[in-house]
Amino acid sequence: MPGITREEVAHLAKLARLELTAEELEHFAGQLDDIIGAVARVSDVAAQDVPPTSHPLPLTNVMRADEVRPGLTPAQALAGAPAQEQQRFKVPQILGEE
């Protein structure tokens, strides 16, 4: 498998608008070549009888079921509010908008 060249890394860096030194181009070329090689080896391991999965362990929903329960009335919710207006919490203005 041909390796990743400095020119290819320089092209990718240009597309990503990254400025790399000559040493970084050499360093990243080697690293990218190693990464691409490791990803290519995955296809050698995958067998036809192994189904594709998104997670190695089976997942189950651990959340409780949704149940409708009575909530607070507007009066109860606003009972402890320091300020209220038109059945809403009144808070200080922060954006300077009307």
Residue frames as qw, qx, qy, qz and C-alpha x, y, z in Angstrom:
[[0.000, 0.891, 0.454, 0.000, 0.00, 0.00, 0.00],
 [0.411, 0.488, -0.051, 0.768, 1.55, 3.31, -0.98],
 [0.354, -0.438, -0.485, 0.669, 2.19, 5.72, 1.86],
 [0.060, 0.946, 0.315, -0.054, 0.75, 9.18, 2.34],
 [0.595, 0.319, 0.013, 0.737, 3.09, 11.74, 0.80],
 [0.239, -0.376, -0.251, 0.859, 4.09, 15.14, 2.13],
 [0.100, -0.066, -0.397, -0.910, 2.33, 16.69, -0.86],
 [0.402, -0.471, -0.718, -0.318, -0.94, 14.98, 0.07],
 [0.420, -0.550, -0.522, 0.498, -0.62, 16.17, 3.66],
 [0.149, -0.214, 0.044, 0.964, 0.16, 19.69, 2.41],
 [0.231, -0.275, -0.579, -0.732, -2.93, 19.56, 0.20],
 [0.459, -0.567, -0.684, 0.004, -5.11, 18.43, 3.12],
 [0.365, -0.441, -0.325, 0.753, -3.61, 21.15, 5.32],
 [0.007, 0.001, 0.269, 0.963, -4.38, 23.76, 2.66],
 [0.357, -0.432, -0.666, -0.492, -8.00, 22.54, 2.42],
 [0.531, -0.611, -0.550, 0.207, -8.28, 22.74, 6.21],
 [0.065, 0.895, -0.056, 0.438, -6.58, 26.16, 6.18],
 [0.768, -0.599, 0.089, 0.206, -3.75, 24.90, 8.39],
 [0.342, 0.831, -0.422, 0.122, -0.21, 26.20, 8.13],
 [0.936, -0.311, 0.118, 0.116, 2.28, 23.38, 8.73],
 [0.115, -0.785, 0.565, 0.227, 6.06, 23.40, 8.87],
 [0.589, 0.429, -0.658, -0.190, 8.15, 20.93, 6.85],
 [0.033, 0.215, -0.910, 0.352, 8.77, 18.87, 10.01],
 [0.536, 0.157, 0.529, -0.639, 5.05, 18.75, 10.75],
 [0.718, 0.403, -0.283, -0.492, 4.31, 17.62, 7.18],
 [0.424, 0.336, -0.840, 0.039, 6.74, 14.70, 7.58],
 [0.160, -0.078, 0.814, -0.552, 5.40, 13.85, 11.03],
 [0.619, 0.254, 0.329, -0.667, 1.75, 13.93, 10.00],
 [0.634, 0.391, -0.537, -0.395, 2.42, 11.99, 6.80],
 [0.263, 0.200, -0.925, 0.186, 3.75, 9.11, 8.91],
 [0.292, 0.100, 0.695, -0.649, 0.89, 9.32, 11.38],
 [0.661, 0.335, 0.007, -0.671, -1.79, 9.43, 8.68],
 [0.542, 0.334, -0.737, -0.226, -0.19, 6.46, 6.95],
 [0.058, 0.073, -0.920, 0.381, -0.32, 4.49, 10.22],
 [0.461, 0.223, 0.459, -0.726, -3.98, 5.44, 10.77],
 [0.680, 0.370, -0.287, -0.564, -5.02, 4.47, 7.25],
 [0.402, 0.273, -0.874, -0.012, -3.17, 1.17, 7.63],
 [0.142, 0.029, 0.833, -0.534, -4.94, 0.41, 10.91],
 [0.598, 0.313, 0.214, -0.706, -8.35, 1.16, 9.39],
 [0.606, 0.382, -0.572, -0.400, -7.55, -1.07, 6.41],
 [0.163, 0.183, -0.950, 0.195, -6.74, -3.98, 8.76],
 [0.487, 0.096, 0.539, -0.681, -10.28, -3.83, 10.17],
 [0.749, 0.332, -0.211, -0.533, -11.66, -5.17, 6.89],
 [0.450, 0.320, -0.834, 0.010, -9.36, -8.20, 7.24],
 [0.090, -0.056, 0.837, -0.537, -10.81, -9.00, 10.67],
 [0.600, 0.174, 0.217, -0.750, -14.49, -8.54, 9.82],
 [0.179, 0.016, 0.968, 0.177, -16.08, -11.88, 8.97],
 [0.332, -0.189, -0.560, -0.736, -19.18, -12.51, 6.90],
 [0.505, -0.434, -0.744, -0.060, -20.93, -14.28, 9.79],
 [0.284, -0.359, -0.457, 0.763, -20.52, -11.33, 12.20],
 [0.102, 0.821, 0.508, 0.239, -23.47, -8.91, 11.99],
 [0.246, 0.433, -0.119, 0.859, -22.65, -5.19, 12.02],
 [0.426, -0.683, -0.550, 0.224, -23.36, -3.54, 15.37],
 [0.066, 0.838, -0.032, 0.540, -23.31, -0.04, 16.78],
 [0.395, -0.682, 0.456, -0.414, -22.29, -1.18, 20.27],
 [0.337, 0.295, -0.892, 0.061, -20.44, -4.27, 21.56],
 [0.036, 0.155, 0.878, -0.451, -22.98, -4.92, 24.33],
 [0.117, -0.584, -0.702, -0.391, -26.75, -5.10, 24.07],
 [0.016, -0.092, 0.267, -0.959, -28.38, -1.90, 25.28],
 [0.193, -0.600, -0.772, -0.084, -31.70, -1.63, 27.05],
 [0.121, -0.649, -0.067, -0.748, -33.67, 1.43, 28.01],
 [0.415, -0.207, -0.708, 0.532, -33.27, 2.03, 31.74],
 [0.175, -0.163, 0.087, -0.967, -35.65, 4.97, 31.87],
 [0.262, 0.311, 0.794, -0.451, -38.95, 4.65, 33.66],
 [0.159, 0.524, 0.726, 0.416, -42.15, 4.66, 31.67],
 [0.078, -0.182, -0.009, -0.980, -43.81, 8.03, 31.14],
 [0.173, -0.551, -0.809, 0.115, -46.85, 8.44, 33.32],
 [0.104, -0.622, -0.169, -0.757, -49.23, 11.38, 33.48],
 [0.430, -0.419, -0.626, 0.498, -49.28, 12.72, 37.01],
 [0.069, -0.942, -0.314, -0.095, -50.89, 15.82, 38.45],
 [0.521, 0.239, -0.147, 0.806, -48.65, 18.88, 38.52],
 [0.156, -0.400, -0.382, 0.818, -48.75, 22.27, 40.17],
 [0.226, 0.853, 0.468, 0.052, -51.43, 24.78, 39.37],
 [0.379, 0.635, -0.012, 0.673, -50.21, 28.19, 38.15],
 [0.395, -0.824, 0.064, -0.402, -51.05, 29.66, 41.56],
 [0.879, -0.441, 0.109, 0.143, -49.03, 26.99, 43.37],
 [0.775, 0.258, 0.068, 0.573, -46.06, 27.41, 41.03],
 [0.202, 0.675, -0.008, 0.709, -46.06, 31.19, 41.48],
 [0.605, -0.751, -0.256, -0.068, -46.65, 31.09, 45.23],
 [0.708, -0.513, 0.036, 0.483, -42.93, 31.35, 46.10],
 [0.544, 0.496, 0.202, 0.645, -41.96, 33.73, 43.29],
 [0.301, -0.378, -0.235, 0.844, -40.52, 37.07, 44.42],
 [0.272, 0.434, -0.056, -0.857, -42.36, 38.81, 41.56],
 [0.357, 0.306, 0.856, 0.216, -45.09, 37.80, 39.14],
 [0.282, 0.416, -0.076, -0.861, -47.07, 39.40, 36.36],
 [0.703, 0.280, -0.270, -0.595, -49.97, 37.99, 34.30],
 [0.955, -0.150, 0.215, -0.141, -49.54, 34.50, 35.82],
 [0.796, 0.444, -0.234, 0.337, -45.82, 34.44, 34.88],
 [0.672, -0.461, -0.094, 0.571, -42.55, 34.79, 36.75],
 [0.219, 0.967, -0.014, 0.126, -41.32, 38.36, 36.49],
 [0.798, -0.221, 0.065, 0.557, -37.56, 38.61, 36.07],
 [0.113, -0.769, 0.141, 0.613, -35.21, 41.56, 35.49],
 [0.687, 0.724, 0.021, -0.061, -34.71, 42.61, 31.90],
 [0.686, -0.440, 0.380, 0.437, -31.28, 41.53, 30.63],
 [0.584, 0.244, 0.508, 0.584, -31.17, 42.30, 26.90],
 [0.032, -0.387, 0.005, 0.922, -32.48, 45.87, 26.83],
 [0.094, -0.231, -0.731, -0.635, -35.39, 44.90, 24.58],
 [0.442, -0.048, 0.214, -0.870, -38.97, 46.05, 24.95]]
